[in-house]
């Protein structure tokens, strides 16, 4: 199992950052660089949860999102690269005129390729993930 932790500071207020993380409209694929429209499907959507498939042809996952006022938990149900059970946690904390977003990514490899990728995540994950989140969450890369 690989765990990657990092944080970024967004210029968005917590409610605005939460709205970006939990917007499952068709514009999601335009906002997030790691999602393309061909690999984005909303299976079910509730008041504070969603089950979606998102990603690209190279790396997609089906996940369940659950959220409260300051936290989003994403549990991987199925993935092209990793096993079920890992996922993401986003903790949002007001900071100055924006939001500190603490991110934790957990990946559970299901095969040899997943194990290799998981071993690389702690090395390259924080910087590349911070960069991919910087535009949607309006944070410094």
N, C-alpha and C positions, 0 to 999 in steps of 0.2 A: 504494500500500500504506500502510495506517495502522498505527502501533504505539502502544500505550498501556501504560505501566508504572506500577504503584503497589504499595504494600504495606499490610498491616494486621497487627495483633498480636492473635492469638487466645489465649483463656484455655485452649484445649485443648492437650494435649501433642502433639508431632509425630505419633505413631502414631494418636491420636484424630482429629487434623485430616485425616490421610491417609485414615482410615476414612470420614470424611464425604465427602471428594472422590471416593472410589472405591466408594461404596455404590450399587449399581445395582439394589437391591430396589425393590419397589412403593412404598416410603415416600419414594423420591427426589423424587417430585412434590410431596409434602407438605413436605419440608424446604427445597427450593430454590424461591424465589418466581418464578423465570423459567422454570419447567417446569410444564406441566399434564399431567395423566394421559392426556389424549387425544393428546398429542404426545410420548409417551415410549415407546420400544420398545427393548428389548435384542435386538440381532441375534445377537451372539456374545459369549461371556464366557470368558476364560481366567484363568490364575493371576495374571498381572500386566498384563492388557490387557482391553479391552472395545470393542466396536463398538456404538454406540447412536445413536438419533435422539432428540433432546430439544429442548424449547422450547415455543412457543405457536403458535397459528395465524398470528400476525403475524410471528414470527421463530423458525424452527426450523433445526436443522442435524443432519446425520448426521456423526458424528465417531469417530475411533479414539483411545481413551485408552490410554496406556502409562505404567506407574509403577514406581518403585523405592522404596527406603526414604524418600527425602527429595525426590522430584521426580515431578510428574505432567505429562506432555506430552499435549496434546489436538490432534490434527490434523483439520482440517475436510475432510471428503470431499465433502460436498454441502451447500448452504445455500439458504434462501429468499432471503436478502438479499445474500450475498457469494459469491465464488468459492471453489473448492477450494484447499487449500494453506495457508491461514492457520490460526489456532488459538490455543491457550492454553498457557502454561507456568506451573506453580505450583512454586516452590522453598520448601521448609519447613526452617526453621532453629530449633533450640531457643533460647528466649529467656526468662530468668527462670523463671517457673512456667508458661510457655505456649510459643507458637510464632510466629515471624515468618513471614508468608506473603508472598513476593515474587511478584507476578503480572505476566505480560506477555501482552498480547492483540495478535495480528496479524490484520488483515483485508485480504483481497485483493478489491477490488470487481470485479464481473463485468459491471455495466451502469451506466447513468447514476445510477439511484437508489442503488446501492451506493456509487458514488463520492461522492455528496453525504453519505450517512451516514458513510462513512469519514472525510471531511473534518471532520465534527463530533465524531468520537470523541475526539481529543486534548483537546477543549475540555470536553466534558461527561462523557466516559467515566470518568475516575478517581473522581470523587466518586459518581456514580450506581452504578458497579460496586462500589466499596468498600461502599456502603450495602447493595447486594443480597447481598453475601457476608457481611456482619457477623452476621446472625442464624444462618445455618447453621454458621459457623465461630466463633461466640461471640466476636466482636470488637467493640470500640468503633466506632461508625459514623463 
